[in-house]
Amino acid sequence: MPGASLALIQGWLTPAAADRHFLALQTEIEYSRHRVRLFGREHLSPRLSAWIGDADAVYRYSGTLHQPLAWTATLSELRARLNSELTYRFNSVLVNRYRDGNDSMGWHSDDERELGPDPLIASVSLGSTRSFRLKSREKGGPERSFELDHGSLLLMAGATQRLYRHALPKTRRPVGERINLTFRRINAE
């Protein structure tokens, strides 16, 4: 993917750790279906989610201002490991819960001003494997799919958000539940 900075680490979490975190996050998080603004109209999002972070990690996306919920034990543990391994300071995480193949995420880039010009997004996948798609913002540009397995880590950095959009499309094949954690750093100023 020209200009992108991507790394996919399958098995970043051991199967036992991935199972433990997946089960914990099913009950630790207060999920909701927030409203998203698309083409000037509001819709219920096609997944459950929660915005977690430090007190000053307020984030505006899809036309809504999100105040962070407090860190849970599981999310704090994962953040500490990522901060240590990547020598980076994540201060927030968007938790998306996909109940089945009907839940999805449409084409978008994580390019909000609060993330800075070249954000590092660390995406941890738990539960059922789903296809993650990435495509160029340029018409006719490259497009690619990645299978995000239970316990995998996908890193997107550099110009990736400026040059590409990504999505987690609906699927007709039978899939179980998936929880995705996208750790970010919100710049408070």
Contacts in CASP RR format, 6 or more apart in sequence:
PFRMAT RR
TARGET T0000
AUTHOR 0000-0000-0000
METHOD contacts of the structure
MODEL  1
MPGASLALIQGWLTPAAADRHFLALQTEIEYSRHRVRLFGREHLSPRLSA
WIGDADAVYRYSGTLHQPLAWTATLSELRARLNSELTYRFNSVLVNRYRD
GNDSMGWHSDDERELGPDPLIASVSLGSTRSFRLKSREKGGPERSFELDH
GSLLLMAGATQRLYRHALPKTRRPVGERINLTFRRINAE
1 134 0 8 1.000
1 136 0 8 1.000
1 142 0 8 1.000
1 144 0 8 1.000
1 160 0 8 1.000
1 164 0 8 1.000
2 142 0 8 1.000
2 163 0 8 1.000
3 159 0 8 1.000
3 160 0 8 1.000
3 163 0 8 1.000
4 134 0 8 1.000
4 156 0 8 1.000
4 158 0 8 1.000
4 159 0 8 1.000
4 160 0 8 1.000
4 163 0 8 1.000
4 164 0 8 1.000
5 155 0 8 1.000
5 156 0 8 1.000
5 157 0 8 1.000
5 158 0 8 1.000
5 159 0 8 1.000
5 160 0 8 1.000
6 134 0 8 1.000
6 154 0 8 1.000
6 155 0 8 1.000
6 156 0 8 1.000
6 157 0 8 1.000
6 160 0 8 1.000
7 153 0 8 1.000
7 154 0 8 1.000
7 155 0 8 1.000
8 146 0 8 1.000
8 148 0 8 1.000
8 152 0 8 1.000
8 153 0 8 1.000
8 154 0 8 1.000
8 155 0 8 1.000
9 152 0 8 1.000
9 153 0 8 1.000
9 154 0 8 1.000
9 155 0 8 1.000
10 149 0 8 1.000
10 151 0 8 1.000
10 152 0 8 1.000
11 18 0 8 1.000
11 149 0 8 1.000
11 151 0 8 1.000
11 152 0 8 1.000
11 153 0 8 1.000
12 124 0 8 1.000
12 151 0 8 1.000
12 152 0 8 1.000
12 153 0 8 1.000
13 21 0 8 1.000
13 124 0 8 1.000
13 126 0 8 1.000
13 151 0 8 1.000
13 153 0 8 1.000
15 150 0 8 1.000
15 151 0 8 1.000
17 151 0 8 1.000
18 126 0 8 1.000
18 127 0 8 1.000
18 150 0 8 1.000
18 151 0 8 1.000
19 150 0 8 1.000
21 74 0 8 1.000
21 78 0 8 1.000
21 126 0 8 1.000
22 126 0 8 1.000
22 127 0 8 1.000
22 150 0 8 1.000
22 179 0 8 1.000
24 72 0 8 1.000
24 73 0 8 1.000
24 74 0 8 1.000
25 72 0 8 1.000
25 74 0 8 1.000
25 75 0 8 1.000
25 95 0 8 1.000
25 97 0 8 1.000
25 126 0 8 1.000
25 179 0 8 1.000
25 181 0 8 1.000
26 177 0 8 1.000
26 179 0 8 1.000
28 72 0 8 1.000
28 73 0 8 1.000
28 74 0 8 1.000
28 75 0 8 1.000
29 50 0 8 1.000
29 52 0 8 1.000
29 69 0 8 1.000
29 72 0 8 1.000
29 95 0 8 1.000
29 97 0 8 1.000
30 50 0 8 1.000
30 69 0 8 1.000
31 48 0 8 1.000
31 49 0 8 1.000
31 50 0 8 1.000
31 95 0 8 1.000
31 97 0 8 1.000
32 48 0 8 1.000
32 49 0 8 1.000
32 50 0 8 1.000
33 44 0 8 1.000
33 45 0 8 1.000
33 47 0 8 1.000
33 48 0 8 1.000
33 49 0 8 1.000
34 44 0 8 1.000
34 45 0 8 1.000
34 49 0 8 1.000
34 62 0 8 1.000
34 64 0 8 1.000
34 66 0 8 1.000
35 42 0 8 1.000
35 43 0 8 1.000
35 44 0 8 1.000
35 45 0 8 1.000
35 62 0 8 1.000
35 64 0 8 1.000
36 42 0 8 1.000
36 43 0 8 1.000
36 44 0 8 1.000
36 45 0 8 1.000
36 62 0 8 1.000
36 63 0 8 1.000
36 64 0 8 1.000
37 43 0 8 1.000
37 62 0 8 1.000
37 63 0 8 1.000
37 64 0 8 1.000
38 62 0 8 1.000
45 62 0 8 1.000
46 102 0 8 1.000
46 103 0 8 1.000
46 104 0 8 1.000
46 105 0 8 1.000
46 170 0 8 1.000
47 96 0 8 1.000
47 97 0 8 1.000
47 98 0 8 1.000
47 99 0 8 1.000
47 103 0 8 1.000
47 104 0 8 1.000
47 105 0 8 1.000
48 96 0 8 1.000
48 97 0 8 1.000
48 99 0 8 1.000
48 103 0 8 1.000
49 94 0 8 1.000
49 95 0 8 1.000
49 96 0 8 1.000
49 97 0 8 1.000
50 69 0 8 1.000
50 94 0 8 1.000
50 95 0 8 1.000
51 59 0 8 1.000
51 66 0 8 1.000
51 67 0 8 1.000
51 68 0 8 1.000
51 69 0 8 1.000
51 92 0 8 1.000
51 94 0 8 1.000
51 95 0 8 1.000
52 68 0 8 1.000
52 69 0 8 1.000
52 70 0 8 1.000
52 71 0 8 1.000
52 72 0 8 1.000
52 75 0 8 1.000
52 92 0 8 1.000
52 93 0 8 1.000
52 94 0 8 1.000
52 95 0 8 1.000
53 68 0 8 1.000
53 69 0 8 1.000
53 70 0 8 1.000
53 71 0 8 1.000
53 91 0 8 1.000
53 92 0 8 1.000
53 93 0 8 1.000
54 68 0 8 1.000
54 71 0 8 1.000
54 91 0 8 1.000
54 92 0 8 1.000
55 68 0 8 1.000
56 91 0 8 1.000
56 186 0 8 1.000
56 188 0 8 1.000
57 68 0 8 1.000
57 91 0 8 1.000
57 92 0 8 1.000
57 186 0 8 1.000
57 188 0 8 1.000
58 65 0 8 1.000
58 66 0 8 1.000
58 67 0 8 1.000
58 68 0 8 1.000
58 114 0 8 1.000
58 186 0 8 1.000
58 188 0 8 1.000
59 65 0 8 1.000
59 66 0 8 1.000
59 68 0 8 1.000
59 92 0 8 1.000
59 94 0 8 1.000
59 112 0 8 1.000
59 114 0 8 1.000
59 184 0 8 1.000
59 186 0 8 1.000
60 66 0 8 1.000
60 112 0 8 1.000
60 114 0 8 1.000
61 112 0 8 1.000
68 92 0 8 1.000
71 79 0 8 1.000
75 93 0 8 1.000
75 95 0 8 1.000
75 181 0 8 1.000
78 93 0 8 1.000
78 124 0 8 1.000
78 181 0 8 1.000
78 183 0 8 1.000
79 90 0 8 1.000
79 93 0 8 1.000
79 183 0 8 1.000
82 88 0 8 1.000
82 90 0 8 1.000
82 122 0 8 1.000
82 183 0 8 1.000
83 89 0 8 1.000
83 90 0 8 1.000
86 120 0 8 1.000
86 122 0 8 1.000
86 155 0 8 1.000
88 120 0 8 1.000
88 185 0 8 1.000
89 185 0 8 1.000
90 122 0 8 1.000
90 183 0 8 1.000
90 184 0 8 1.000
90 185 0 8 1.000
91 184 0 8 1.000
91 185 0 8 1.000
91 186 0 8 1.000
92 183 0 8 1.000
92 184 0 8 1.000
92 185 0 8 1.000
92 186 0 8 1.000
93 181 0 8 1.000
93 182 0 8 1.000
93 183 0 8 1.000
93 184 0 8 1.000
94 181 0 8 1.000
94 182 0 8 1.000
94 184 0 8 1.000
95 179 0 8 1.000
95 180 0 8 1.000
95 181 0 8 1.000
96 105 0 8 1.000
96 179 0 8 1.000
96 180 0 8 1.000
96 182 0 8 1.000
97 103 0 8 1.000
97 177 0 8 1.000
97 178 0 8 1.000
97 179 0 8 1.000
98 104 0 8 1.000
98 128 0 8 1.000
98 130 0 8 1.000
98 168 0 8 1.000
98 177 0 8 1.000
98 178 0 8 1.000
98 179 0 8 1.000
98 180 0 8 1.000
99 176 0 8 1.000
99 177 0 8 1.000
100 175 0 8 1.000
100 176 0 8 1.000
100 177 0 8 1.000
101 130 0 8 1.000
101 170 0 8 1.000
101 171 0 8 1.000
101 172 0 8 1.000
101 173 0 8 1.000
101 175 0 8 1.000
101 176 0 8 1.000
102 170 0 8 1.000
103 170 0 8 1.000
104 167 0 8 1.000
104 168 0 8 1.000
104 169 0 8 1.000
104 170 0 8 1.000
105 167 0 8 1.000
105 168 0 8 1.000
106 167 0 8 1.000
106 168 0 8 1.000
106 169 0 8 1.000
107 135 0 8 1.000
107 165 0 8 1.000
107 166 0 8 1.000
107 167 0 8 1.000
108 165 0 8 1.000
108 166 0 8 1.000
108 167 0 8 1.000
109 137 0 8 1.000
109 161 0 8 1.000
109 162 0 8 1.000
109 164 0 8 1.000
109 165 0 8 1.000
109 166 0 8 1.000
110 119 0 8 1.000
110 121 0 8 1.000
110 156 0 8 1.000
110 161 0 8 1.000
110 182 0 8 1.000
110 184 0 8 1.000
111 119 0 8 1.000
111 161 0 8 1.000
111 162 0 8 1.000
114 186 0 8 1.000
114 187 0 8 1.000
114 188 0 8 1.000
115 161 0 8 1.000
115 184 0 8 1.000
115 185 0 8 1.000
115 186 0 8 1.000
115 187 0 8 1.000
116 187 0 8 1.000
117 162 0 8 1.000
118 157 0 8 1.000
118 158 0 8 1.000
118 159 0 8 1.000
118 161 0 8 1.000
118 162 0 8 1.000
119 157 0 8 1.000
119 158 0 8 1.000
119 161 0 8 1.000
119 184 0 8 1.000
119 185 0 8 1.000
120 155 0 8 1.000
120 156 0 8 1.000
120 157 0 8 1.000
120 158 0 8 1.000
120 184 0 8 1.000
120 185 0 8 1.000
121 155 0 8 1.000
121 156 0 8 1.000
121 157 0 8 1.000
121 160 0 8 1.000
121 161 0 8 1.000
121 182 0 8 1.000
121 183 0 8 1.000
121 184 0 8 1.000
122 153 0 8 1.000
122 154 0 8 1.000
122 155 0 8 1.000
122 182 0 8 1.000
122 183 0 8 1.000
123 148 0 8 1.000
123 153 0 8 1.000
123 154 0 8 1.000
123 155 0 8 1.000
123 156 0 8 1.000
123 180 0 8 1.000
123 181 0 8 1.000
123 182 0 8 1.000
123 183 0 8 1.000
124 151 0 8 1.000
124 152 0 8 1.000
124 153 0 8 1.000
124 180 0 8 1.000
124 181 0 8 1.000
124 183 0 8 1.000
125 148 0 8 1.000
125 149 0 8 1.000
125 150 0 8 1.000
125 151 0 8 1.000
125 152 0 8 1.000
125 153 0 8 1.000
125 154 0 8 1.000
125 178 0 8 1.000
125 179 0 8 1.000
125 180 0 8 1.000
126 150 0 8 1.000
126 151 0 8 1.000
126 178 0 8 1.000
126 179 0 8 1.000
126 180 0 8 1.000
126 181 0 8 1.000
127 150 0 8 1.000
127 151 0 8 1.000
127 176 0 8 1.000
127 177 0 8 1.000
127 178 0 8 1.000
127 179 0 8 1.000
128 150 0 8 1.000
128 175 0 8 1.000
128 176 0 8 1.000
128 177 0 8 1.000
128 178 0 8 1.000
129 147 0 8 1.000
129 148 0 8 1.000
129 149 0 8 1.000
129 150 0 8 1.000
129 175 0 8 1.000
129 178 0 8 1.000
130 147 0 8 1.000
130 148 0 8 1.000
130 168 0 8 1.000
130 171 0 8 1.000
130 175 0 8 1.000
130 178 0 8 1.000
131 145 0 8 1.000
131 146 0 8 1.000
131 147 0 8 1.000
131 148 0 8 1.000
131 168 0 8 1.000
131 169 0 8 1.000
131 171 0 8 1.000
132 145 0 8 1.000
132 146 0 8 1.000
132 147 0 8 1.000
132 148 0 8 1.000
132 154 0 8 1.000
132 166 0 8 1.000
132 167 0 8 1.000
132 168 0 8 1.000
133 143 0 8 1.000
133 144 0 8 1.000
133 145 0 8 1.000
133 146 0 8 1.000
133 166 0 8 1.000
133 167 0 8 1.000
133 168 0 8 1.000
133 169 0 8 1.000
134 143 0 8 1.000
134 144 0 8 1.000
134 145 0 8 1.000
134 146 0 8 1.000
134 164 0 8 1.000
134 165 0 8 1.000
134 166 0 8 1.000
135 141 0 8 1.000
135 142 0 8 1.000
135 143 0 8 1.000
135 144 0 8 1.000
135 164 0 8 1.000
135 165 0 8 1.000
135 166 0 8 1.000
136 142 0 8 1.000
136 143 0 8 1.000
136 163 0 8 1.000
136 164 0 8 1.000
137 162 0 8 1.000
137 163 0 8 1.000
137 164 0 8 1.000
137 165 0 8 1.000
146 154 0 8 1.000
148 154 0 8 1.000
148 180 0 8 1.000
156 166 0 8 1.000
168 180 0 8 1.000
END
